[in-house]
Amino acid sequence: MHPRKAITALTLACAMIAPPTLAATPAAASAKPNVRACYDGKCKFTFTRAVSFRVSSRYGLGRVRVSKEYVGGIFNQDMVVVRAPGLTSSLGEGASGEFRHGKKRTLNFRVLSITDQGATIRFEG
């Protein structure tokens, strides 16, 4: 295994062991998330289906897509997948990630919980 893949796999495995910091409520999971508040890169929402939203040009990313997907291979579990043009991050519960485009500002995010119904994520700008 390539050293970079081994480090990424180890990092994700460690992050998946962390306890959840927030449990999603069924009422919140059924409501459609308000992703317009995410334009500035700071928001928290629970989703049951994939969502896509624009972020400020200061991040240099355009649109960000968030979904819950089953990731096979060494993980074999549901994970939150965050995508932007040319960037993808698969995260387990409690894990955090970031997207940086060149010298633009960094968009940080953390998966708060993953349930059978959906997941909760917080974007921290």
C-alpha positions as CSV (number, residue, x, y, z in Angstrom):
1,M,0.0,0.0,0.0
2,H,1.3,3.4,-0.9
3,P,2.4,5.4,2.3
4,R,0.0,8.2,1.6
5,K,-3.0,5.8,1.3
6,A,-1.9,4.1,4.5
7,I,-1.8,7.4,6.4
8,T,-5.2,8.4,5.1
9,A,-6.7,5.1,5.9
10,L,-5.2,5.2,9.4
11,T,-6.4,8.7,10.0
12,L,-10.0,7.9,8.9
13,A,-10.0,4.7,11.0
14,C,-8.9,6.7,14.1
15,A,-11.6,9.3,13.4
16,M,-14.3,6.7,13.1
17,I,-13.5,5.4,16.6
18,A,-14.3,8.8,18.2
19,P,-17.7,9.0,19.9
20,P,-20.4,11.1,18.3
21,T,-20.7,14.6,19.6
22,L,-24.3,15.1,18.6
23,A,-27.1,12.7,17.9
24,A,-29.5,13.6,15.0
25,T,-33.1,13.8,16.0
26,P,-35.8,12.3,13.7
27,A,-37.6,15.6,13.4
28,A,-34.5,17.4,12.2
29,A,-33.6,14.5,9.9
30,S,-36.9,14.7,8.0
31,A,-36.8,18.5,7.5
32,K,-35.1,19.8,4.4
33,P,-31.8,21.5,5.4
34,N,-31.4,25.2,4.9
35,V,-28.2,25.3,2.9
36,R,-28.5,28.9,1.9
37,A,-27.0,29.7,5.3
38,C,-23.8,27.8,4.2
39,Y,-22.8,30.4,1.6
40,D,-20.4,32.0,4.1
41,G,-18.9,28.6,4.9
42,K,-20.4,28.5,8.4
43,C,-23.5,26.3,9.0
44,K,-24.7,23.1,10.5
45,F,-27.4,20.9,9.1
46,T,-28.9,17.4,9.1
47,F,-29.6,15.8,5.7
48,T,-31.3,12.6,4.5
49,R,-30.4,13.0,0.8
50,A,-27.5,14.5,-1.0
51,V,-27.4,18.3,-1.0
52,S,-25.5,20.8,-3.0
53,F,-24.9,24.5,-2.3
54,R,-22.7,27.4,-3.4
55,V,-20.0,28.9,-1.2
56,S,-18.5,32.3,-1.3
57,S,-15.8,33.0,-3.9
58,R,-13.3,33.6,-1.2
59,Y,-13.0,29.8,-0.9
60,G,-12.5,29.3,-4.6
61,L,-14.7,26.2,-4.7
62,G,-18.0,27.2,-6.4
63,R,-20.4,24.4,-5.4
64,V,-20.0,21.9,-2.5
65,R,-22.0,18.6,-2.6
66,V,-22.6,16.6,0.6
67,S,-23.9,13.1,0.7
68,K,-24.1,9.9,2.8
69,E,-22.6,6.9,0.9
70,Y,-21.6,3.4,1.7
71,V,-17.8,3.2,1.3
72,G,-16.6,-0.3,0.7
73,G,-13.1,-1.7,0.6
74,I,-11.3,-1.3,4.0
75,F,-14.1,0.7,5.6
76,N,-17.3,-1.1,4.7
77,Q,-19.6,1.5,6.4
78,D,-21.7,4.6,5.7
79,M,-19.6,7.8,5.5
80,V,-20.3,11.4,4.6
81,V,-18.7,12.4,1.3
82,V,-18.0,16.1,0.7
83,R,-17.2,17.1,-2.9
84,A,-16.1,20.3,-4.6
85,P,-14.6,20.7,-8.1
86,G,-11.4,18.5,-8.1
87,L,-11.7,17.7,-4.3
88,T,-13.3,14.8,-2.5
89,S,-13.3,13.8,1.2
90,S,-14.9,10.7,2.8
91,L,-15.4,11.1,6.5
92,G,-16.6,8.9,9.3
93,E,-18.5,10.0,12.4
94,G,-16.5,12.5,14.4
95,A,-14.0,13.2,11.7
96,S,-13.1,16.6,10.3
97,G,-11.7,17.7,6.9
98,E,-10.8,20.8,5.0
99,F,-10.7,22.0,1.4
100,R,-8.2,24.6,0.2
101,H,-8.1,25.9,-3.3
102,G,-4.7,27.6,-4.0
103,K,-4.1,30.5,-1.6
104,K,-7.8,31.0,-0.9
105,R,-9.3,30.5,2.5
106,T,-9.8,27.0,3.9
107,L,-13.3,25.5,4.2
108,N,-13.3,23.3,7.3
109,F,-16.0,20.8,8.1
110,R,-16.8,18.1,10.7
111,V,-19.2,15.1,10.7
112,L,-21.2,15.3,13.9
113,S,-23.3,12.1,13.4
114,I,-24.2,9.4,10.9
115,T,-27.5,7.5,11.4
116,D,-29.5,5.1,9.3
117,Q,-31.7,8.1,8.2
118,G,-29.0,10.6,7.4
119,A,-26.1,12.6,8.8
120,T,-25.3,15.9,10.5
121,I,-22.4,18.0,9.4
122,R,-21.0,21.4,10.5
123,F,-19.1,23.7,8.2
124,E,-16.8,25.9,10.2
125,G,-15.6,28.3,7.5
